[in-house]
Amino acid sequence: MNSTVGYATTSVSRRQFIAASGAAAAALTAAPGLQAQGNSAMLRVGLIGCGGRGTGAASQALHADSDVKLVAMGDAFADRIKLSLETLKKDQEIASKVAVPEENQFTGLDAYQKVIEKSDVVLLTTPPGFRPIHIKAAVDAGKHVFAEKPVAVDAPGVRSVLATCEEARRKKLAVVSGLCIRYSYGFQEIIKRIHNGALGRVRTLQANDFRGPIWVKPREPGQTDMQYQIRNWYYFTWLSGDFNVEQHVHMLDVCAWVMNGEYPATALGIGGRAQRTGPDFGNIYDHHAVIYEWANGTRLHAYCRQQSGLRGDISVHVAGEKGIAKLAERDRGLVLETGDRWAYDGPKNNIYQTEHDELFASIRKGQPINNGDYMCKSTLMAIMGRMATYTGQQITWEQAMNSKENLSPDGWTWDSNPPKSPVAVPGVTKFV
């Protein structure tokens, strides 16, 4: 998981920014760093968000290309930069590529701007509530982007990122998503077989994401509300989107991939808090169950929970006219049961590394990857599920995409007040 870099401490709020971002921004003159993408030019990498996932992404970026250096790092908290640097320098294969002098270590809620200025390729690994502005700032500055999943926590954020990704396409900038299962050789092969008709028409899917609890960071003396919530970001919907958005989006994206890029028409679900009930757990749920339905009648039963003492399972199951598929590469494998059993037995790649390998290769070739469409729509699919569980109502794709619910605060300083975060009560909480 990541620590945080926030927004600039200016008078412009994210609410105002999103309102102005309904259409793609006018093309800007690319910064000089954009030109550093030839076969031999040095590529300068900047890391924004220096927690565990950010440190991992930086390591993978440095392993991906022979002529790349990490030159700038930013986080809201200085201790996160320090720990990240120490970790990266312990890897002798990349230690010489870590070139971040003290003057390029930026802290505070405007750190992202300074990192972008120093970089050619920007790694965005902060909590997802910050992603829309960070992506737009990077693309406006002419920088290539790796963006961790999900890319927003609300529909205005999704709409903003969709527009920014179209701008990136026009400017020939890479945008690679952290939905890393898309880069799995095994998943690519089994889904290709499904698309080629191995199962016939897909009738039903099931997505499980059952795992234990994660870290919690109790409040420390002297912290403002903003400091506390950003440190403990996972438990606040305005920062994480809730865990069905922050984590379960992986399995939902696999299901959308199985459905060949078609997204569901409706969502209806239930959810709540059974174990995580105290104030340290913010306002997110610890379990969600959502029934998604496509226009052709195909249904996905999507279940996720983060609770202790229970059996874990992370998998997707697909039932079609001709058989079934089980997609769980890490434990039970990738299997098609269609009368004749097929199981993937090819190479198993490090999907976190492969997404960076392909990002940098695409930049070198001058054929930048753009994952914008599916990373935005799969994020919205997860948000749509949260809307359904929080309200208890059936939510349509059109309602979700056009939702006016904006989860951001009105200001981005340490003394700003975070948005009010009551725990959602189905039947009381309203769709906006």
Secondary structure, DSSP 4 states (H G I P E B T S, - for coil): --------SSS--HHHHHHTTSSPPPP-PPPGGGG--SSSS-EEEEEE--SHHHHHHHHHHHHH-SSEEEEEEEESSHHHHHHHHHHHHT-TTTGGGB---GGGEEESTTHHHHHHHH-SEEEE-S-GGGHHHHHHHHHHTT-EEEE-S---SSHHHHHHHHHHHHHHHHTT--EEES-GGGG-HHHHHHHHHHHTTTTSSEEEEEEEEEE---------TT--HHHHHHHTGGG-HHHH--HHHHTTHHHHHHHHHHTTT---SEEEEEEE-SS--SGGGTT--SEEEEEEE-TTS-EEEEEEEE-TTS--EEEEEEEESS-EEEEETTTTEEEEESSSEEE--S----HHHHHHHHHHHHHHHT---B-HHHHHHHHHHHHHHHHHHHH-S-EEHHHHHH-------S--STTSPPPP-PPP-TTTSPP-
